[in-house]
């Protein structure tokens, strides 16, 4: 069986090297492999005449670190085919060392046997050099695979494997998505050794630091300033909990799911208005207002012991994965129609009972125009639809004629019903042209409000009332408002 002993070289010089590790390195000269020779311990041992086989040349053959690590592991397994070997890595084998994790995976498959020896982690030396206590909250992240979503700015943060200016630049750009450009950071190289270098700088200067190597880490202190925490989801959750808490706001504390219903509708339409305006700042503000409604409902659920925002997020995450098998599974989707087909099939599987009608599932709390639109869409999916828009237009004319007849006969009840038929047929026309009738009437309402406000302003400027103006004068003001784009 192939056997590899893995040892750590520590984070400092040879004075920090455990005796057992030293003996292993000096007693197996022909079978010791090191990930890189760029380490203070190895420089000293080389001066003592010790020779090692390193993998530094592999780094030059690949653009991605993952490919480097995979090749190193393959070489190690091959070298261990006829003899036991020792593999030495910087720091501790089990701290920020991808090749060791890959070797562990191969050992679990039965391809090799491994033994992991000691070695001082670079973290101990960094904690000592920076005088920080990790129990306050600590994160260790990989500089070669840093993701914004992994960052918790309220913890002490150490980013390892910041090898060079390129990796430092990538780390800087990711951090600047959540922190100010001038946020203080500390670059620590060879912590705990006689070559230790600690340098403080502003975040934007990180990739200008020239003394970077495989012993370099970047330290980001926890964010304490309240304003900088406002980007954190946890901060928003804390704010909402405080508003609903014992010392919170009287208005927020008395709200229920039912009492908040009109606000969600209102905020949703205000968001639509901002989107129609194309005003990014307004969109951001209104999205925040919609999110506030979600958070309030979730906090009410948590206060009552039924659910929390975690359940909401878990539910929607699971649903998105489930309903996108072409992204998260093995299904294929080349067109939007393919996507919708997957969506509908999965949705049908999720149904807890057989539907009694194809119209089931339309939300009865929707505005009536939206309900008409959704009902027609469902009916169209089973073939109950006009062949083209020409036939739909003929239906509109037919319904208008029937409504006109009721108007002429002054049948009030029938007038209302026939007007409903006219509106329903117009919704059908909107569907044929892929227009949302609810959004269409919303925009018209907003346009009417803007133009009417213009008329009111002009009437006030003339020191008159609306009643004192003739219809012709008011209509002229309406056309003025229309001419200036209102």
C-alpha positions, 0 to 999 in steps of 0.5 A: 500500500502506498504510504505518505507521511505529511508534516508541517514546516511551521510558520517561522524559522527552524527554531520553532520546528518540533524535534520530531519533524526535524528528525523526519526531515533530516533522516529521510533525505531521499524521500522528502518532497516539499510543496515549495522551497520558499520557506525559512526552515528549508533555507536553513536545512539546505545550508546544512546540506539537506536536499529536497524535491520541490514542486515549485516548477509545477506552479509555472505550468498552470494558471489556476491553483487547483490544477497545480494542487491536482498535479502535485497530488498525482506526482506524490501518489506516483512517487509513493508507488514503490516506497514510503515518502514524506511530504512537507508543507508550510504551516500545519498540514491541516490548516489552509493546505489544499494538497493535504485535503486532496490526499485525504480524499484519495486515502478515503478511497483506499488509493493510499494511506497517509499519516499526518504529523505535527507542525506549528500553524501560522495562525498561532504566530499571527495571533501573537504578532497581532495580539488578537484573541480569536475567541472574540470571533474569527474567520480564516479565508482562502485568498485564492478563492475569496467570495464576498458571501463568505465575509463576516466583517464583524469578526477578526478576519485572516486571509491566507495564501495571498502569494503575489500582487495578482492575488492581493489585487483579487482580494482587495477588489472583493473586500472593497465590495463590503468595506471602504477603500481606506479601511485599515488592513495589516499584511503579515509575512513570516509571522514568528520568524526572524524574517517577520514583517508586519505592515499596516496600510489602507485597503486600496494599497494592498496590491501595491505591497511588493513583499508578498510570498507564500508566508503572507497573510492579510488581517482585517480587523472587525468593523466597529463603526455602526454605519459600516454594518448597515450593509450586513443582513444580520444588522437589518435583522437586528434592527427589525427585532429591536423595533418589535421588541419591548423597548421598540416602536409602538406602531411596529409592535402592534402590527400583524400580518393582516394589518400590513397587507395594504402596505405591501401592495403600496410598496410593490406598486411604488417599486414598479413606479420607480422601475418605470421611471428608470431611477436607480436610486429610487429603485434601491429605496423602494426595494428596501421598502419591499424588503422591510415588509418581508422582514416585518412579516418574518419577525412577526412569525418569529415573535409568534413562534411559527417561523423566522426569516431563516425559514423563508430563505430556506424555503425559497432557496429550496424552491429555486433549486427544485424548479431549476433542474436545468441549472442545479440538476441534469435537465437541459433547457435551451429556450425560455419555453423549455425553462417554463416547461420544467417549472410547470412540471416541478410545480405540478409535482409539488401539488399536495392534491389533484387539481379539480380545475386548470384555473386552480391556483390563481390568487384570489387576492390579486387585483381583478385585472391581474386575476383576469390576466392569470385566468386567461393564461391558464385557460390558454395553456389547454387550448381555450384561446383565440387563434390570433389577435384578429379574433380577439379584436372581434370579440372586443367589438362584440362586447362593446356592441352588447354594452352599448345596447344595455346603455341604450336600454338603461339596464343598470345591472346588465350595463355593469356586467357587459362593461366587465365583459368589455374589460375582460376582452381588453385584458385578452388583447393585452395578453396577445401583445404580451402586455400586463394590463395591471401595469398598463392601468397603473401607468395611466393612473400615474399619468393622470395624477401628474397631469391633474396636479399640473392643472391644479398648480396652474389654477392655483397660480391663477388664484382661481378654483377648479370650479371657476374654470371652464371645461375648455380651459381645464382641457387646455391645461391638460394638453399643456401638461401632455405637451411637456411630457407629463 
